[in-house]
Amino acid sequence: MARVALVTGGTRGIGRAIVERLTADGIRVAAGYSGNTEAAEALKRETGAMVIKGNVGNFADCQHAVAAVEAELGPIDILV
C-alpha cells in the first residue's frame, strides 16, 4: 500500500517541488494551499495530487484537511 503525505503550502515554490518529488516516488500526496486556486489546479493536473484549501493557522481548517485526506487517500504517513 502506498504511503500518504500531506504537504502544507504545497502548490508553489519549495512545497510544490516536494509534492513533485513525492508523487514521482509513488507516494499519494495531498497539497494544502490557502488562496491561489489557479496554482492548485495546475498542480493537480500535472501531478495527480489531491489539493485542499485551508489555513494552517485555523484549527478547524486543519481538522477538515486531515479528515478529507484520510477519507480520500488513507491515513497520513508523512506531514510536511
Backbone as a printed PyTorch tensor [residue, N CA C, xyz], in Angstrom:
tensor([[[  0.8470,  -1.1850,   0.0000],
         [  0.0000,   0.0000,   0.0000],
         [  0.8910,   1.2460,   0.0000]],

        [[  0.5590,   2.1980,  -0.8560],
         [  1.3430,   3.4260,  -0.9690],
         [  1.2100,   4.2810,   0.2820]],

        [[  2.2890,   4.9550,   0.6120],
         [  2.2410,   5.8880,   1.7360],
         [  1.4940,   7.1450,   1.3100]],

        [[  1.0360,   7.9070,   2.3070],
         [  0.2540,   9.1220,   2.0730],
         [  0.9710,  10.2940,   2.7320]],

        [[  1.0770,  11.4030,   1.9980],
         [  1.7130,  12.6100,   2.5180],
         [  0.7600,  13.7920,   2.4090]],

        [[  0.8360,  14.6730,   3.3950],
         [  0.1510,  15.9660,   3.3560],
         [  1.2290,  17.0320,   3.3930]],

        [[  1.2720,  17.8520,   2.3450],
         [  2.2720,  18.9130,   2.2360],
         [  1.5570,  20.2480,   2.3500]],

        [[  1.8150,  20.9810,   3.4340],
         [  1.2120,  22.3030,   3.5890],
         [  1.9840,  23.2890,   2.7140]],

        [[  1.2740,  24.2420,   2.1390],
         [  1.9240,  25.1780,   1.2230],
         [  2.4970,  24.4470,   0.0200]],

        [[  1.7840,  23.4250,  -0.4320],
         [  2.3260,  22.5260,  -1.4330],
         [  2.0930,  22.8880,  -2.8790]],

        [[  1.5280,  24.0440,  -3.1580],
         [  1.2030,  24.3420,  -4.5570],
         [  2.1980,  25.2600,  -5.2530]],

        [[  3.1420,  25.8350,  -4.4990],
         [  4.1130,  26.7410,  -5.1150],
         [  5.4710,  26.5860,  -4.4460]],

        [[  6.5010,  27.0090,  -5.1320],
         [  7.8380,  27.0690,  -4.5700],
         [  8.3700,  25.7340,  -4.0680]],

        [[  8.9800,  25.7680,  -2.8880],
         [  9.5740,  24.5690,  -2.3030],
         [  8.5110,  23.5060,  -2.0530]],

        [[  7.3400,  23.9160,  -1.5970],
         [  6.2650,  22.9580,  -1.3530],
         [  5.8950,  22.2000,  -2.6130]],

        [[  5.8080,  22.9010,  -3.7220],
         [  5.4850,  22.2470,  -4.9980],
         [  6.5780,  21.2590,  -5.3880]],

        [[  7.8290,  21.6500,  -5.2080],
         [  8.9390,  20.7500,  -5.5330],
         [  8.8700,  19.4810,  -4.6840]],

        [[  8.4840,  19.6280,  -3.4250],
         [  8.3360,  18.4650,  -2.5480],
         [  7.2110,  17.5680,  -3.0540]],

        [[  6.0780,  18.1630,  -3.4210],
         [  4.9540,  17.3810,  -3.9600],
         [  5.3870,  16.6330,  -5.2150]],

        [[  6.0840,  17.3120,  -6.1120],
         [  6.5260,  16.6730,  -7.3520],
         [  7.4250,  15.4770,  -7.0580]],

        [[  8.3430,  15.6350,  -6.1210],
         [  9.2580,  14.5350,  -5.7790],
         [  8.5070,  13.3690,  -5.1400]],

        [[  7.6310,  13.6800,  -4.1880],
         [  6.8960,  12.6150,  -3.5050],
         [  6.0130,  11.8350,  -4.4770]],

        [[  5.3100,  12.5380,  -5.3580],
         [  4.4530,  11.8290,  -6.3180],
         [  5.3010,  11.0000,  -7.2780]],

        [[  6.4600,  11.5120,  -7.6730],
         [  7.3580,  10.7540,  -8.5490],
         [  7.8450,   9.4810,  -7.8650]],

        [[  7.9330,   9.5130,  -6.5410],
         [  8.3660,   8.3480,  -5.7630],
         [  7.2130,   7.3980,  -5.4380]],

        [[  6.0220,   7.6830,  -5.9720],
         [  4.8890,   6.7890,  -5.7780],
         [  4.0850,   7.0170,  -4.5140]],

        [[  4.3370,   8.1230,  -3.8500],
         [  3.5950,   8.4530,  -2.6320],
         [  2.3250,   9.1980,  -3.0260]],

        [[  1.2270,   8.8570,  -2.3880],
         [ -0.0450,   9.5490,  -2.6320],
         [  0.0030,  10.8570,  -1.8430]],

        [[ -0.1930,  11.9860,  -2.5210],
         [  0.0470,  13.2930,  -1.9130],
         [ -1.1910,  14.1770,  -1.9540]],

        [[ -1.4090,  14.8790,  -0.8460],
         [ -2.3800,  15.9670,  -0.7740],
         [ -1.5870,  17.2390,  -0.5190]],

        [[ -1.8820,  18.2800,  -1.2710],
         [ -1.1860,  19.5540,  -1.1360],
         [ -2.1490,  20.6010,  -0.5970]],

        [[ -1.7850,  21.2060,   0.5090],
         [ -2.5930,  22.2640,   1.0800],
         [ -2.2280,  23.6070,   0.4790]],

        [[ -3.2330,  24.4580,   0.3300],
         [ -2.9930,  25.8170,  -0.1680],
         [ -3.9990,  26.7500,   0.4740]],

        [[ -3.6670,  28.0530,   0.4770],
         [ -4.5650,  28.9900,   1.1490],
         [ -5.2970,  29.9290,   0.2070]],

        [[ -4.8080,  30.1190,  -1.0190],
         [ -5.5120,  31.1010,  -1.8190],
         [ -5.3660,  31.0180,  -3.3170]],

        [[ -4.2700,  30.4960,  -3.8160],
         [ -4.0320,  30.5220,  -5.2550],
         [ -4.6390,  29.2810,  -5.9150]],

        [[ -5.9130,  29.3820,  -6.2480],
         [ -6.6460,  28.2550,  -6.8250],
         [ -6.0680,  27.8490,  -8.1750]],

        [[ -5.6150,  28.8060,  -8.9490],
         [ -5.0380,  28.5020, -10.2620],
         [ -3.7990,  27.6150, -10.1220]],

        [[ -2.9110,  27.9590,  -9.1890],
         [ -1.7090,  27.1450,  -8.9540],
         [ -2.0890,  25.7630,  -8.4350]],

        [[ -3.1060,  25.7030,  -7.5830],
         [ -3.5520,  24.4190,  -7.0340],
         [ -4.0960,  23.5130,  -8.1320]],

        [[ -4.9180,  24.0560,  -9.0030],
         [ -5.4890,  23.2530, -10.0870],
         [ -4.4110,  22.7970, -11.0670]],

        [[ -3.4210,  23.6520, -11.3220],
         [ -2.3150,  23.2650, -12.2040],
         [ -1.5260,  22.1130, -11.5870]],

        [[ -1.2650,  22.1920, -10.2970],
         [ -0.5390,  21.1190,  -9.6090],
         [ -1.3210,  19.8130,  -9.6820]],

        [[ -2.6060,  19.8920,  -9.4610],
         [ -3.4680,  18.7030,  -9.5140],
         [ -3.4120,  18.0620, -10.9000]],

        [[ -3.5200,  18.8800, -11.9420],
         [ -3.4580,  18.3740, -13.3220],
         [ -2.1100,  17.7240, -13.6260]],

        [[ -1.0480,  18.3880, -13.1950],
         [  0.2990,  17.9630, -13.5750],
         [  0.8310,  16.7900, -12.7650]],

        [[  0.3920,  16.6320, -11.5250],
         [  0.9650,  15.5890, -10.6640],
         [ -0.0430,  14.5450, -10.2040]],

        [[ -1.3240,  14.8630, -10.3090],
         [ -2.3430,  13.9640,  -9.7830],
         [ -2.5430,  14.0960,  -8.2900]],

        [[ -1.8650,  15.0430,  -7.6670],
         [ -2.0040,  15.2440,  -6.2250],
         [ -3.3930,  15.7780,  -5.8920]],

        [[ -3.8840,  15.3960,  -4.7410],
         [ -5.1150,  15.9740,  -4.2030],
         [ -4.7570,  17.3810,  -3.7160]],

        [[ -5.6310,  18.3450,  -3.9120],
         [ -5.3930,  19.6870,  -3.3750],
         [ -6.5250,  20.0310,  -2.4160]],

        [[ -6.1680,  20.7320,  -1.3560],
         [ -7.1660,  21.0790,  -0.3510],
         [ -6.8870,  22.4840,   0.1740]],

        [[ -7.9200,  23.3130,   0.1180],
         [ -7.7910,  24.7070,   0.5330],
         [ -8.0220,  24.8340,   2.0290]],

        [[ -7.1800,  25.6410,   2.6770],
         [ -7.3380,  25.9010,   4.1010],
         [ -6.1960,  26.7390,   4.6300]],

        [[ -6.3420,  27.1650,   5.8620],
         [ -5.3490,  27.9880,   6.5400],
         [ -4.7760,  27.1720,   7.6890]],

        [[ -3.4740,  26.8910,   7.6600],
         [ -2.8730,  26.0760,   8.7180],
         [ -2.9200,  26.7590,  10.0800]],

        [[ -3.2040,  28.0470,  10.1140],
         [ -3.3530,  28.7630,  11.3750],
         [ -4.7480,  28.6500,  11.9680]],

        [[ -5.6450,  27.9670,  11.2660],
         [ -7.0270,  27.8020,  11.7150],
         [ -7.2590,  26.3300,  12.0490]],

        [[ -7.5290,  26.0420,  13.3240],
         [ -7.6630,  24.6620,  13.7860],
         [ -8.7510,  23.9030,  13.0350]],

        [[ -9.8870,  24.5440,  12.8000],
         [-10.9820,  23.8770,  12.0870],
         [-10.5710,  23.5080,  10.6610]],

        [[ -9.8240,  24.3870,   9.9920],
         [ -9.3310,  24.0820,   8.6460],
         [ -8.3970,  22.8740,   8.6740]],

        [[ -7.5490,  22.8100,   9.7000],
         [ -6.6240,  21.6740,   9.8340],
         [ -7.3860,  20.3730,  10.0550]],

        [[ -8.3900,  20.4210,  10.9160],
         [ -9.2030,  19.2260,  11.1570],
         [ -9.8810,  18.7650,   9.8680]],

        [[-10.4270,  19.7190,   9.1330],
         [-11.0930,  19.3970,   7.8680],
         [-10.1070,  18.7880,   6.8730]],

        [[ -8.9180,  19.3730,   6.7640],
         [ -7.9250,  18.8800,   5.8100],
         [ -7.5250,  17.4450,   6.1250]],

        [[ -7.2370,  17.1730,   7.3870],
         [ -6.8300,  15.8190,   7.7730],
         [ -7.9520,  14.8260,   7.4890]],

        [[ -9.1710,  15.1840,   7.8500],
         [-10.3110,  14.2880,   7.6160],
         [-10.5100,  14.0260,   6.1250]],

        [[-10.3960,  15.0660,   5.3090],
         [-10.5860,  14.9110,   3.8640],
         [ -9.4960,  14.0450,   3.2450]],

        [[ -8.2520,  14.2740,   3.6560],
         [ -7.1410,  13.4850,   3.1250],
         [ -7.3010,  12.0210,   3.5200]],

        [[ -7.5990,  11.7760,   4.7800],
         [ -7.7360,  10.3920,   5.2350],
         [ -8.9190,   9.6940,   4.5730]],

        [[ -9.9930,  10.4240,   4.3060],
         [-11.1540,   9.8290,   3.6390],
         [-10.8420,   9.4550,   2.1890]],

        [[-10.0520,  10.2820,   1.5110],
         [ -9.7740,  10.0410,   0.0910],
         [ -8.5340,   9.1860,  -0.1540]],

        [[ -7.4820,   9.4030,   0.6480],
         [ -6.2050,   8.7380,   0.3760],
         [ -5.8080,   7.6940,   1.4120]],

        [[ -6.3580,   7.7990,   2.6190],
         [ -5.9770,   6.8970,   3.7040],
         [ -5.2090,   7.6420,   4.7820]],

        [[ -4.7670,   6.9200,   5.8140],
         [ -4.0600,   7.5540,   6.9280],
         [ -2.7900,   8.2760,   6.4650]],

        [[ -2.5260,   9.4210,   7.0640],
         [ -1.3590,  10.2280,   6.7010],
         [ -0.1120,   9.6420,   7.3560]],

        [[  0.8990,   9.3620,   6.5250],
         [  2.1790,   8.8420,   6.9990],
         [  3.2420,   9.9280,   7.0990]],

        [[  3.1290,  10.9450,   6.2490],
         [  4.1490,  11.9870,   6.1420],
         [  3.4590,  13.3420,   6.1940]],

        [[  3.9670,  14.2330,   7.0480],
         [  3.4440,  15.5990,   7.1330],
         [  4.5910,  16.5620,   6.9060]],

        [[  4.4190,  17.4170,   5.8920],
         [  5.4480,  18.4160,   5.5750],
         [  4.8140,  19.7780,   5.7060]]])
